[in-house]
């Protein structure tokens, strides 16, 4: 069990955020035990062998909202067993209320997860006081568990303002956050005062790292399309920070950026968020590095043109990974 809390300085490098691999019948509401345990173990081992620094799971694209309770426990155990302590494993434990969230977080701790990627309950749009108290309550109830705040404004109907960050920075268990965008980054960094490691998405990592030296880690869902792209991004930014020459990192970002273009329907994050799960799983399946499998209901329906864009994104990411392999 995770009895020692991490510090923000312990969170570094490229963190993969992974889907929950699904068996072939998972889109049928009648299906049970839909988690592909063998693929879970293969993916975890493959990511660790590739040099990934940590694993986040059971968020939106991880289908935490559509797995049964038993499936969640099965998946957590498969993740923890496969990782065997080699990298931190954070699992999503967000439920629709605080009491169920606490119960699931305790179970995750007992299974051996290092932390929880914790979003806000999805029902009413929370006030700032409600959002802050939720994190305080979970931290009080499970004080041994590291917390990564899952800061997704579309999913949780909350804009994560600077006063929120200032308040949750006072909670020792909150060590990191899955973060979106760079528009408010400097203000949010000022609010947290070094007490939380903010993880931007891979597509924003170069820009965020140029903005502030504390940004030395990021999250990557593309890692399961080809992990070498993620680790290369980590390494070129680290080299640039050491040498002061950002030319190679800038050039790599120019190769990475176009892989995002077709993932967001009509260039809209809001539209993407409506179909996040099928788009990400289509992207990952098309990348060919892992079998993410089908989408669990009710989110398995998605316009075909959107899916085709996601598949193209996954194929482009995988092509970049193969090109990097050929360079070695």
C-alpha positions in Angstrom: 0.0 0.0 0.0 1.1 3.6 -0.6 2.0 4.7 2.9 4.5 7.4 1.9 3.2 10.5 0.2 5.0 11.6 -3.0 6.3 15.2 -3.3 5.7 17.3 -6.4 9.4 16.8 -7.1 8.9 13.0 -7.4 6.6 13.5 -10.3 8.8 13.9 -13.4 8.9 12.9 -17.1 6.3 11.4 -19.4 3.2 9.9 -17.7 1.0 7.7 -19.9 -2.8 7.9 -19.4 -4.3 4.7 -20.6 -7.7 3.4 -21.6 -9.3 0.4 -19.9 -8.8 -2.4 -22.5 -12.1 -3.9 -23.4 -13.2 -7.3 -24.6 -14.9 -7.6 -27.9 -18.4 -7.6 -26.6 -18.0 -4.6 -24.3 -20.3 -2.3 -26.3 -23.2 -4.6 -25.4 -24.9 -3.5 -22.2 -25.5 -7.2 -21.4 -21.7 -7.8 -21.2 -20.1 -8.6 -17.9 -16.4 -8.7 -16.9 -15.4 -6.6 -19.9 -11.8 -5.8 -18.8 -9.2 -7.4 -21.0 -6.8 -8.4 -18.2 -4.1 -9.9 -20.4 -3.9 -6.8 -22.6 -3.7 -4.6 -19.5 -0.7 -6.5 -18.3 0.9 -6.4 -21.7 0.4 -2.6 -22.0 1.7 -1.8 -18.6 4.8 -3.9 -19.1 5.3 -2.4 -22.6 5.0 1.2 -21.3 7.5 0.5 -18.5 9.9 -1.2 -20.8 9.7 1.8 -23.1 10.7 4.1 -20.3 7.4 5.7 -19.3 7.7 7.4 -15.9 4.2 6.8 -14.5 0.7 5.6 -15.4 -2.6 7.4 -15.0 -5.8 5.5 -15.5 -9.6 5.3 -15.1 -10.4 8.9 -16.1 -12.7 9.8 -18.9 -11.1 7.8 -21.7 -10.4 5.2 -19.1 -14.2 4.7 -18.9 -14.4 4.9 -15.1 -18.0 6.2 -15.4 -19.1 3.1 -17.3 -17.3 0.2 -15.6 -19.0 -1.8 -12.9 -17.5 -1.7 -9.4 -16.1 -5.2 -9.8 -14.5 -4.3 -13.2 -12.8 -1.3 -11.6 -11.3 -3.5 -8.9 -10.2 -6.1 -11.4 -8.5 -3.4 -13.5 -6.8 -1.8 -10.6 -5.4 -5.1 -9.5 -4.2 -5.9 -13.0 -2.4 -2.5 -13.2 -0.7 -2.8 -9.8 0.3 -6.5 -10.3 1.8 -5.7 -13.7 3.7 -2.6 -12.6 5.1 -4.4 -9.5 6.2 -1.1 -8.0 8.4 -0.1 -10.9 6.5 3.1 -11.7 3.7 4.9 -9.8 0.2 3.8 -10.7 -2.7 6.3 -10.2 -6.2 5.0 -10.6 -9.4 6.9 -10.9 -11.7 6.6 -7.9 -14.3 9.4 -8.7 -17.8 8.4 -7.9 -21.0 10.4 -7.9 -20.7 11.2 -4.2 -18.0 11.6 -1.6 -18.9 8.5 0.4 -18.6 6.1 -2.5 -15.4 7.9 -3.6 -13.9 7.4 -0.2 -14.8 3.8 -0.2 -13.3 3.1 -3.6 -10.2 5.1 -2.8 -9.7 2.9 0.3 -10.1 -0.2 -1.8 -7.6 1.2 -4.4 -5.1 1.8 -1.5 -5.6 -1.7 -0.2 -5.0 -3.1 -3.7 -1.7 -1.2 -3.8 -2.3 1.8 -6.1 0.1 4.6 -5.5 -2.5 7.4 -6.0 -5.9 8.4 -7.3 -6.5 10.5 -10.3 -9.5 12.3 -8.7 -12.0 14.3 -10.6 -15.1 16.0 -9.2 -18.4 14.1 -9.0 -20.4 14.5 -12.2 -23.9 15.7 -11.5 -24.4 19.3 -10.3 -21.9 21.9 -11.3 -19.8 22.4 -8.1 -19.2 25.7 -6.5 -15.6 26.4 -5.5 -16.3 25.6 -1.9 -17.8 22.3 -2.8 -14.9 21.4 -5.1 -12.3 22.2 -2.5 -14.2 20.4 0.3 -14.5 17.3 -1.8 -10.7 17.0 -2.1 -10.2 17.9 1.6 -12.7 15.1 2.6 -11.1 12.4 0.5 -7.6 13.4 1.7 -8.8 13.3 5.3 -10.5 9.9 4.9 -7.6 8.2 3.1 -4.5 10.2 4.3 -2.0 7.6 2.9 -3.2 8.1 -0.7 -1.5 10.4 -3.2 -4.0 12.6 -5.2 -3.7 13.8 -8.7 -6.4 16.4 -9.4 -8.1 15.6 -12.7 -8.7 19.2 -13.9 -11.0 18.8 -16.9 -13.4 21.8 -17.2 -15.7 20.1 -19.7 -16.1 16.8 -17.8 -16.6 18.3 -14.4 -18.5 21.5 -15.2 -15.9 23.5 -13.2 -13.4 26.0 -14.4 -10.6 25.3 -11.8 -9.9 29.0 -11.0 -6.7 30.3 -9.3 -8.4 30.5 -5.8 -9.3 26.8 -6.1 -5.6 26.0 -6.8 -4.4 28.1 -3.9 -6.7 26.2 -1.5 -6.1 22.7 -2.7 -2.3 23.4 -2.6 -2.7 23.3 1.2 -3.7 19.6 1.1 -0.5 17.5 1.5 -2.0 14.5 -0.4 -2.5 16.6 -3.6 0.9 16.2 -5.3 0.0 16.6 -9.0 -2.7 17.5 -11.4 -3.7 16.4 -14.9 -3.9 19.8 -16.5 -5.3 21.2 -19.8 -4.2 24.3 -21.7 -1.5 26.9 -21.1 -3.6 30.1 -21.0 -3.9 30.2 -17.2 -0.7 28.3 -16.5 1.5 31.0 -15.0 -1.3 32.3 -12.8 -2.1 28.8 -11.6 1.6 28.1 -10.9 1.7 31.3 -8.8 -1.4 30.1 -6.9 0.0 26.6 -6.0 3.5 28.0 -4.9 5.4 24.9 -5.9 3.2 22.5 -3.9 1.5 20.7 -6.8 3.2 19.4 -10.0 1.0 20.5 -13.0 1.1 18.0 -15.9 0.2 19.6 -19.2 -0.9 17.4 -22.1 1.9 16.3 -24.5 0.8 18.7 -27.2 1.3 21.6 -24.8 4.4 20.3 -23.1 7.0 22.2 -25.2 5.2 25.5 -24.8 4.6 25.0 -21.1 8.2 24.0 -20.4 9.4 27.2 -22.1 7.1 29.2 -19.9 8.3 27.9 -16.5 11.1 25.6 -15.4 8.9 23.8 -12.9 7.1 22.1 -15.8 9.2 19.0 -16.2 6.4 16.4 -16.5 3.4 15.9 -18.7 0.6 13.4 -19.5 0.2 11.6 -22.8 -2.7 9.6 -24.1 -0.7 9.2 -27.3 1.8 7.0 -25.4 -0.4 4.0 -26.2 -0.3 4.8 -29.9 3.5 4.5 -29.7 5.4 5.2 -26.5 8.7 6.3 -28.2 7.0 9.5 -29.2 6.2 10.3 -25.6 9.7 9.5 -24.3 11.3 11.4 -27.1 9.3 14.5 -26.3 10.4 14.1 -22.6 14.1 13.7 -23.6 14.3 16.5 -26.1 12.8 19.0 -23.7 15.1 17.8 -20.9 18.1 18.2 -23.2 17.0 21.6 -24.2 16.6 22.7 -20.6 20.1 21.5 -19.8 21.8 23.0 -22.9 19.8 26.1 -23.3 19.4 25.3 -27.0 15.7 24.6 -27.7 16.1 24.1 -31.5 15.7 20.3 -31.5 12.8 20.4 -29.1 11.0 23.0 -31.2 11.6 20.9 -34.3 10.2 17.8 -32.6 7.1 19.8 -31.5 6.6 20.8 -35.1 6.5 17.1 -36.0 4.2 16.2 -33.1 1.6 19.0 -33.4 0.0 17.9 -36.7 -1.0 14.5 -35.2 -3.6 16.4 -33.1 -5.2 18.2 -36.0 -7.8 15.6 -36.9 -8.5 14.4 -33.4 -10.6 17.4 -32.4 -13.7 17.6 -34.5 -14.0 21.0 -36.2 -11.0 22.0 -34.1 -13.3 22.1 -31.0 -12.3 20.8 -27.6 -16.0 21.0 -26.5 -17.1 18.8 -29.4 -14.2 16.5 -28.7 -15.3 16.2 -25.1 -18.7 15.1 -26.1 -17.2 12.1 -27.9 -14.0 11.8 -25.9 -14.1 8.1 -25.2 -14.9 6.7 -28.7 -12.5 9.2 -30.3 -9.6 8.3 -28.1 -10.2 4.6 -28.3 -10.5 4.8 -32.1 -7.2 6.7 -32.1 -5.5 4.1 -30.0 -6.8 1.1 -31.9 -5.7 2.7 -35.1 -2.2 3.4 -33.7 -1.8 -0.4 -33.5 0.4 -0.5 -30.4 -2.4 -1.6 -28.1 -5.8 -3.1 -28.4 -8.0 -0.6 -26.6 -11.1 -2.5 -27.8 -14.7 -1.2 -28.1 -16.4 1.4 -26.0 -18.7 0.6 -23.1 -22.3 2.0 -23.3 -23.8 4.5 -23.4 -20.8 6.4 -25.0 -20.2 4.0 -27.8 -22.0 6.0 -30.4 -20.1 8.6 -32.4 -20.3 10.2 -35.9 -18.2 8.2 -38.4 -16.4 11.3 -39.8 -15.2 12.1 -36.2 -14.0 8.6 -35.8 -12.1 8.7 -39.1 -10.3 11.8 -37.9 -9.3 10.1 -34.7 -8.0 7.1 -36.6 -5.9 9.3 -38.8 -4.5 11.0 -35.7 -3.5 7.6 -34.2 -2.0 6.5 -37.4 0.1 9.7 -37.7 1.3 9.3 -34.1 2.3 5.7 -34.8 4.0 6.7 -38.1 6.1 9.3 -36.1 7.0 6.6 -33.6 8.2 4.2 -36.4 10.2 7.1 -38.0 11.9 7.6 -34.6 12.7 3.9 -34.4 14.3 4.0 -37.8 16.5 6.8 -36.7 18.0 4.8 -33.9 
